[in-house]
């Protein structure tokens, strides 16, 4: 690295089963280090052959998270950005596809000078070089902008023993010697299952997982033991005996009231002290003002978690989507709702509504499911229609937008949620009964949503309008006084992340605005792309073409989501008038 500074690396691996919670433990570890005033970055390694997550189904792999630079990445990078308040890039997500493509491109150029290209050393060296290069890149965040990271958290996806993970395990085995003992720490996350009628905790799966890991040349410095309940007496000593760690290096990561309590749980058990000792963190020089920022962050986080556990008034939001059978498909939307709710002293209750269940066809096919879906929608305090692709469920989303518009129910539409709001308005207010999107019917009579001309129709991966783009509020009386502009603190321009191929037909905008549907924000590049709409004479009917959920933070909620929760809890007018909505709690969160 140019400055000569050596970044310290914490590797987080997983054993026994997949989906064990490595991402949350990695994020929580990074947060705790930030409370010390350290600068932290993170890398997620995904062993699949895909170049990125852009073409993966949400039902197969969860949400596709989009970064500022347009990278379509694993949802765990969303956790990193939210917990660490950093802005990552596509290089912070390593996949087998990216590594092999890089090595093969070098081979084709002749960079290896005729040598036989092999997994060891060429693939493993490429992995190490990538980790070391990205681990030294400064991230954009609050107090650490421009500072090279003190610590890089590397989450190794998959499970120890998987064939596809083998090159990455071997790369990390070599990497520990490249960076040195004091700059490398391995956290192994494993399962402590409960077996039998008496509920006895079993350590054998973790013992076997650690044995496999050690057989591959890596010895854990810390064991993070996932279990439904806290570790029983004697379990730590047993694990210490067979896994070659001390009891102080074993942490019980049992089920908590919320994921926001995991950093507190780890802190209470002394994780910060163990990491400080293992990585010689006390030798790092941290400016007093940055250390003070870390103390403030910890106080704010503890208050946020405490508020999550309180018995707050409940606000119900109906999410009308097409991937509702897997909540991870909308994980950033869920987090954005949670962050907004807790910042306005409410507990969120999400009502999942499968969009196709709202359609008339379901009434004939499955009347019970149809009536249950409408019951959830009608009983909700607010309605949210998130993004999505494909025609299934679109008419149900149009009906949800229509219900919110006609019954003055607070509404937030995201990406496709904006487009279905426009379709509803065109059909039922502007007398365009055949209005539809060209995405679903290319030859429709009234295409109010059209394909963007610059988008590649033949290639799927990485060809959408992606990444952070500027949106400028219009200089009209309605836009200047709009609720959404006020929620953005009166900003004239905002930067949000996009992921779409279709847009509102600009030739029909004048008709919509004449009837009361105002496009208060348009793209700053051309002024022809509709980005934000707001309906006049409605408590809160806002839709955006971008994805505001990607920029939500626990202590800094996304403005469109904040507006939805405020409106759904009857606090929006008071908030916009400048009232202190946090007067009922002991500590006010910084919004």
Residue pairs with C-beta under 8 A, 6 or more apart in sequence:
1 7
1 136
1 148
3 148
5 136
5 148
6 179
6 180
6 183
7 132
7 135
7 136
7 148
7 149
7 150
7 151
7 152
7 179
7 183
8 150
8 151
8 152
8 179
8 182
8 183
8 184
8 185
8 279
8 281
9 131
9 135
9 151
9 152
9 154
9 175
9 179
9 183
9 184
9 185
10 26
10 29
10 151
10 152
10 153
10 154
10 185
10 186
10 187
10 275
10 279
11 154
11 156
11 172
11 184
11 185
11 186
11 187
11 218
12 22
12 25
12 26
12 29
12 153
12 154
12 155
12 156
12 187
12 188
12 189
13 22
13 156
13 160
13 169
13 186
13 187
13 188
13 189
13 213
13 218
13 220
14 20
14 22
14 156
14 158
14 159
14 160
14 188
14 189
14 190
15 159
15 160
15 161
15 188
15 189
15 190
15 191
15 205
15 206
15 209
15 210
15 212
15 213
16 159
16 190
16 191
16 205
16 206
16 208
16 209
17 159
17 191
18 158
18 159
20 189
20 190
20 191
20 226
21 189
21 226
21 253
22 76
22 155
22 156
22 157
22 189
23 44
23 75
23 76
23 79
23 80
23 155
24 79
24 259
24 262
25 187
25 189
25 224
25 253
25 262
25 266
26 42
26 76
26 79
26 80
26 153
26 155
26 187
27 42
27 76
27 79
27 80
27 82
27 83
27 84
27 153
28 83
28 262
28 263
28 266
29 153
29 187
29 266
29 271
29 275
30 40
30 42
30 80
30 83
30 84
30 151
30 153
31 83
31 84
31 263
31 297
31 301
32 263
32 266
32 267
32 271
32 272
32 275
33 40
33 150
33 151
33 272
33 275
33 281
34 40
34 84
34 85
34 294
34 297
35 272
35 294
35 295
35 297
35 298
35 301
36 272
36 276
36 281
36 286
36 291
36 294
37 286
37 287
37 290
37 291
37 292
37 293
37 294
38 150
38 151
38 281
38 284
38 286
38 294
39 138
39 139
39 141
39 144
39 147
39 148
39 149
39 150
39 151
40 84
40 86
40 149
40 150
40 151
40 152
40 153
41 84
41 86
41 88
41 92
41 134
41 135
41 137
41 139
41 149
41 151
41 152
41 153
42 77
42 80
42 84
42 86
42 88
42 92
42 152
42 153
42 154
42 155
43 92
43 93
43 94
43 131
43 134
43 135
43 152
43 153
43 154
43 155
44 73
44 74
44 76
44 77
44 80
44 92
44 93
44 94
44 155
44 157
45 94
45 95
45 127
45 154
45 155
45 156
45 157
45 168
46 53
46 74
46 93
46 94
46 95
46 96
46 157
46 158
47 95
47 96
47 157
47 158
47 162
47 164
47 165
47 168
48 95
48 96
48 97
48 164
49 95
49 96
49 97
49 100
49 164
50 56
50 95
50 97
51 95
51 97
51 98
51 101
51 461
51 462
52 71
52 72
52 73
52 90
52 93
52 95
52 97
52 98
52 461
52 462
53 61
53 64
53 65
53 72
53 73
53 74
53 93
54 64
54 72
54 460
54 461
54 462
54 464
55 460
55 461
56 64
58 64
58 323
58 326
58 328
58 329
58 330
59 323
59 325
59 326
59 329
61 74
62 74
62 75
62 326
62 328
62 329
62 331
63 75
63 78
63 328
63 329
63 330
63 331
63 332
64 72
64 73
64 75
64 499
65 72
65 73
65 74
65 75
65 77
65 78
65 332
65 550
66 72
66 73
66 466
66 467
66 497
66 498
66 499
66 547
66 550
67 73
67 77
67 87
67 88
67 89
67 90
67 92
67 467
67 497
67 550
68 87
68 89
68 467
68 468
68 497
69 89
69 90
69 467
69 468
70 90
70 462
70 466
70 467
71 89
71 90
71 91
71 93
71 466
71 467
72 90
72 462
72 466
72 499
73 88
73 90
73 92
73 93
74 93
74 157
75 328
75 331
75 332
76 155
76 157
77 88
77 92
77 93
78 331
78 332
78 335
78 550
80 86
80 88
80 92
80 153
81 87
81 88
81 550
82 335
82 552
82 553
82 554
83 263
83 554
84 139
84 141
85 141
85 142
85 553
85 556
86 139
86 140
86 141
86 144
87 139
87 140
87 141
88 139
89 137
91 130
91 133
91 134
91 137
92 134
94 127
94 130
94 131
96 164
96 167
98 130
99 123
99 126
99 127
99 130
99 167
100 123
102 126
102 130
103 117
103 122
103 123
103 126
104 117
106 112
107 117
112 122
119 167
119 170
120 167
120 170
123 167
123 171
124 167
124 170
124 171
124 174
125 171
127 167
127 168
127 171
128 171
128 174
128 175
128 178
131 152
131 154
131 171
131 175
132 175
132 178
132 179
134 152
135 149
135 152
135 154
136 148
136 149
136 152
137 148
137 149
138 144
138 145
138 146
138 147
138 148
138 149
139 145
139 149
142 293
143 289
143 290
143 293
144 290
150 281
150 284
151 279
154 172
156 165
156 168
156 169
156 172
157 165
158 164
158 165
159 165
160 169
160 188
160 209
160 212
160 213
160 216
161 209
161 212
166 216
169 213
169 216
169 217
169 218
170 216
170 217
172 186
172 218
173 216
173 217
173 218
175 184
176 184
176 186
176 218
182 279
182 280
183 279
185 221
185 222
185 275
185 278
185 279
186 218
186 219
186 220
186 221
186 222
187 220
187 221
187 222
187 223
187 224
188 209
188 210
188 213
188 220
188 222
188 223
188 224
189 224
189 226
189 253
190 205
190 206
190 209
190 210
190 223
190 224
190 225
190 226
191 205
191 206
191 225
191 226
191 227
192 201
192 202
192 203
192 205
192 206
192 225
192 226
192 227
192 231
192 235
193 201
193 202
193 205
193 227
194 200
194 201
194 202
194 227
194 228
194 229
195 202
199 229
201 227
201 229
201 231
201 232
201 235
203 235
203 238
203 239
203 242
206 223
206 225
206 239
206 243
207 239
207 242
207 243
210 220
210 223
210 242
210 243
210 244
213 219
213 220
214 244
219 244
220 243
220 245
220 249
221 245
221 249
221 278
222 245
222 249
222 250
222 251
222 271
222 274
222 275
222 278
223 239
223 243
223 245
223 249
223 250
223 251
224 251
224 253
224 266
225 231
225 235
225 239
225 250
225 251
225 252
225 253
226 253
226 254
227 252
227 253
227 254
227 255
228 254
228 255
229 254
229 255
230 252
230 254
231 250
231 252
231 254
236 247
236 250
237 247
239 245
239 250
240 246
240 247
240 249
240 250
243 250
248 270
248 274
249 274
251 266
251 269
251 271
252 265
252 269
253 262
253 265
253 266
254 265
256 262
256 265
257 308
257 309
258 305
258 308
258 309
260 301
260 304
260 305
260 308
260 554
261 305
261 308
261 309
263 301
263 305
264 301
264 302
264 305
275 281
276 282
299 587
300 555
300 587
300 589
300 590
301 554
301 555
303 586
303 587
303 589
304 342
304 554
304 555
304 589
307 342
307 345
307 585
307 589
308 338
308 342
310 347
311 347
312 342
312 345
312 346
312 347
313 345
313 346
313 347
313 569
314 346
314 347
314 348
314 349
315 341
315 346
315 347
315 348
315 349
315 381
315 382
315 565
315 568
315 569
316 349
316 350
316 351
316 379
316 380
316 381
316 382
316 568
317 337
317 348
317 349
317 350
317 351
317 380
317 381
317 382
317 383
317 384
317 564
317 565
317 568
318 350
318 351
318 353
318 376
318 377
318 380
318 382
318 383
318 384
318 400
319 330
319 333
319 350
319 351
319 352
319 353
319 384
319 385
319 386
320 353
320 355
320 358
320 377
320 383
320 384
320 385
320 396
320 397
320 400
321 329
321 330
321 352
321 353
321 354
321 355
321 385
321 386
321 388
321 393
322 354
322 355
322 356
322 388
322 390
322 392
322 393
323 329
323 330
323 388
324 330
324 352
324 353
324 354
325 354
327 334
327 352
330 386
332 547
332 549
332 550
332 552
333 384
333 386
333 414
333 549
334 350
335 549
335 552
336 548
336 549
336 552
336 557
336 558
336 561
337 348
337 350
337 384
337 561
337 564
337 565
338 348
339 552
339 553
339 554
339 555
339 556
339 557
339 558
339 561
340 348
340 552
340 557
340 558
340 561
340 562
340 564
340 565
340 566
341 347
341 348
341 565
342 554
342 589
343 555
343 557
343 562
343 589
343 591
344 562
344 565
344 566
344 569
344 571
344 575
344 581
344 582
345 581
345 582
345 584
345 585
346 565
346 569
348 565
351 376
351 377
351 379
351 380
352 376
353 373
353 376
353 377
353 400
354 373
354 393
354 396
355 385
355 392
355 393
355 394
355 396
355 397
355 400
356 362
356 392
356 393
356 396
357 366
357 369
357 370
357 372
357 373
357 396
358 370
358 373
358 374
358 377
358 395
358 396
358 399
358 400
359 393
359 395
359 396
359 399
362 369
362 370
362 373
363 370
363 371
373 396
377 383
377 400
377 403
378 403
380 409
380 568
381 409
381 410
381 568
381 569
382 409
382 410
382 411
382 412
382 540
382 564
382 565
382 567
382 568
383 400
383 401
383 403
383 404
383 409
383 410
383 411
383 412
384 411
384 412
384 413
384 414
384 417
384 564
385 397
385 400
385 401
385 411
385 412
385 413
385 414
385 416
385 417
385 420
385 421
385 543
386 414
386 415
386 416
386 417
386 549
387 414
387 415
387 416
387 417
387 499
387 500
387 547
388 415
388 416
389 416
391 439
391 440
394 416
394 420
394 437
394 440
397 416
397 417
397 420
398 420
398 423
398 424
398 427
399 424
400 420
401 411
401 413
401 417
401 420
401 421
401 423
401 424
402 424
402 428
403 409
404 410
404 411
404 541
405 411
405 421
405 424
405 425
405 535
405 538
405 541
408 538
408 539
409 539
410 539
410 540
410 541
410 564
410 567
410 568
411 421
411 538
411 540
411 541
411 542
411 543
411 564
412 540
412 542
412 543
412 544
412 560
412 561
412 563
412 564
413 419
413 420
413 421
413 542
413 543
413 544
414 543
414 544
414 546
414 547
414 548
414 549
414 560
415 499
415 500
415 544
415 545
415 546
415 547
417 543
418 504
418 530
418 533
418 543
418 544
418 545
419 437
419 449
419 502
419 504
421 517
421 533
421 541
421 543
422 448
422 449
422 504
422 512
422 517
422 533
422 543
423 435
423 436
423 437
423 448
423 449
425 512
425 515
425 517
425 535
426 432
426 435
426 446
426 448
426 508
426 512
427 433
427 435
429 515
429 516
429 517
430 511
430 512
430 515
432 446
432 448
434 444
434 445
434 446
435 444
435 446
435 447
435 448
436 444
436 446
436 447
436 448
436 449
437 444
437 447
437 448
437 449
437 450
437 502
438 444
438 447
438 449
438 450
438 451
438 502
439 449
439 451
439 501
439 502
446 508
447 505
448 504
448 505
448 508
449 502
449 503
449 504
449 505
450 502
450 503
450 504
450 505
451 457
451 501
451 502
452 465
452 500
452 501
452 502
452 503
455 463
455 464
455 465
455 501
456 463
463 501
464 498
464 499
464 500
464 501
465 498
465 499
465 500
465 501
466 497
466 498
466 499
467 497
467 498
468 495
468 496
468 497
468 498
469 495
469 496
469 497
469 498
469 523
469 524
469 525
469 546
470 493
470 494
470 495
470 523
470 524
470 525
471 493
471 494
471 495
471 496
471 521
471 522
471 523
471 524
471 531
471 532
471 546
472 492
472 493
472 521
472 522
472 523
472 524
472 527
473 479
473 480
473 482
473 485
473 488
473 491
473 492
473 493
473 494
473 520
473 521
473 532
474 519
474 520
474 521
474 522
476 518
476 520
478 518
478 520
478 534
478 536
479 485
479 518
479 520
479 521
482 518
482 520
482 534
483 534
483 540
483 542
483 563
483 572
483 576
484 520
484 521
484 532
484 534
484 542
484 559
484 560
484 563
485 491
485 520
486 576
487 559
487 560
487 562
487 563
487 576
488 494
488 559
489 559
493 524
494 521
496 544
496 546
496 547
496 548
496 550
496 551
497 546
497 547
497 550
497 551
498 545
498 546
498 547
499 547
500 545
503 529
503 530
503 545
504 519
504 529
504 530
504 545
506 528
506 529
506 530
509 519
509 530
512 519
513 519
516 535
516 536
516 537
517 533
517 535
517 536
518 533
518 534
518 535
518 536
519 530
519 531
519 532
519 533
520 532
520 533
520 534
521 530
521 531
521 532
521 544
522 528
522 529
522 530
522 531
522 532
523 529
523 531
529 545
530 545
531 544
531 545
531 546
532 542
532 543
532 544
532 545
533 542
533 543
533 544
534 541
534 542
535 541
535 542
539 567
539 572
540 563
540 564
540 566
540 567
540 568
540 572
542 560
542 563
542 564
544 560
548 558
548 559
548 560
548 561
549 558
549 561
551 558
552 558
552 561
555 589
555 590
555 591
556 590
556 591
557 591
562 591
563 572
566 572
566 575
566 581
571 581
574 581
575 581
580 588
582 588
582 589
